[in-house]
Amino acid sequence: MTKLWKRLSLLILPCVALVFAVSWALSEPDTAVLWTDQPEFALYVESFNAAQDDYKIEFHYMEVAAQRLSVLSGTAQETPDIVVGNWLKSATTRTLFKPLDSFFTKNKIAESAFYPRLLNLGTIEEQQYLLPVAFNIPALVFTRANAQLLSNPFTIGFDEIKTLGKIYNVERSGIYSRMGFSPIWNDEFLYVTANLFNAAFREAGTAPSVVSTPSETAGDVMWNPEALEEVIAALRDWTQEVNTSIQAEDDFVFKYFYEPSAKLAMSGRILFTYMNSAELFTLSQEQRSNLEFRWIAENNTIPVSEDTVYYGIYKKGRAKKAANAFTEWFFQAETQRGLLEISKKQRMNEIYFGISNGFSAIRTVTEQIFPLFYPSLLGHMPPSAFLSPPNILPQNWSSLKVQVIIPYLHARIRQQETRPLERRISDWYRTNSSF
């Protein structure tokens, strides 16, 4: 009997050990791994972990979370559960997330709480794969002493910028001692203008957010070439009509732009300067107290910045319950109010604006709670119907825009010899194969 038991034990014990090993491997961890290129989420993770004892979130910061996600090897050590960042809906990442519709159907998160057009951008074939977190919009900033010059308390369009800028100019013998505004002062303003003229830059194979006519394609990028030519012609005309010439604008910049543009506006040297909402609301309190702003809009459209932050749950993640718990917690108005309070107490609001350095994608948070923390928003809330979401863009867009699109716009506005945009983009892809 003893010998028989020994033989059986030699067979049974390895099986039991295998069962335990498999059970351990298949057990769901109570700690979810969060990958993000948004440093503010360190605070949010810390707050969640302190608020309850059931689950934990492990914070991992990386420069471009979407790029890291697209090259996952699939090993457990490299797998996230939650991903938050820019460019998550590009072709290389959009299929890596699980649908989130169950949060709506089970009333864990209110679908109606979000800005609808931002929420819609996170859908694929009518399923919700990504939730919007935060966004920014463009603003024209000026000193409070000049507020009475503007016709609208919320927005300003190109015609009014040009008209007021020209009136404000002081020039003698072709030399400007005061200049209202130039579109070439800020690269982001050039890009915003291209968007509002419907240049429709987007990832190849995706539809534009607004109606677009013929498209050109190079690399992973598509755009509307006719609209792009229109915007270049309009910007050239702007300079000649309002500020005489590119040379006059360059001379003015060389002479006076040794100080930040906000200071130049406060001193009266310029009338307007461009900033996005995050830049505006992270200026010092002393500066903001002397400044006013209007959201840039054309044809009842305010373009939402292309680096809008989205949130997804990785479909191969293991800590599903922990990921779900954090998701349900984060997308509540009261949670985000608490996060804004903590940010203020820790003076993080001096570095980062609002939620994840932008307006919250939850309407009640932006429209009702933000003014409590940013009083200058009272009476200046952007009209929600005007907000136009960005097109889907490839994950390398931030580099491509800086290295190719903006230099191309500058060269064309200055009427310098330049290669066609499609050639520039194709060359860039050849020399940046890692993207």
Order of alpha helices (4+ residues) and beta strands (2+ residues): alpha-beta-alpha-beta-alpha-beta-alpha-alpha-beta-beta-beta-beta-beta-alpha-beta-beta-alpha-beta-beta-beta-alpha-alpha-alpha-beta-alpha-alpha-beta-beta-beta-alpha-alpha-beta-alpha-beta-alpha-alpha-alpha
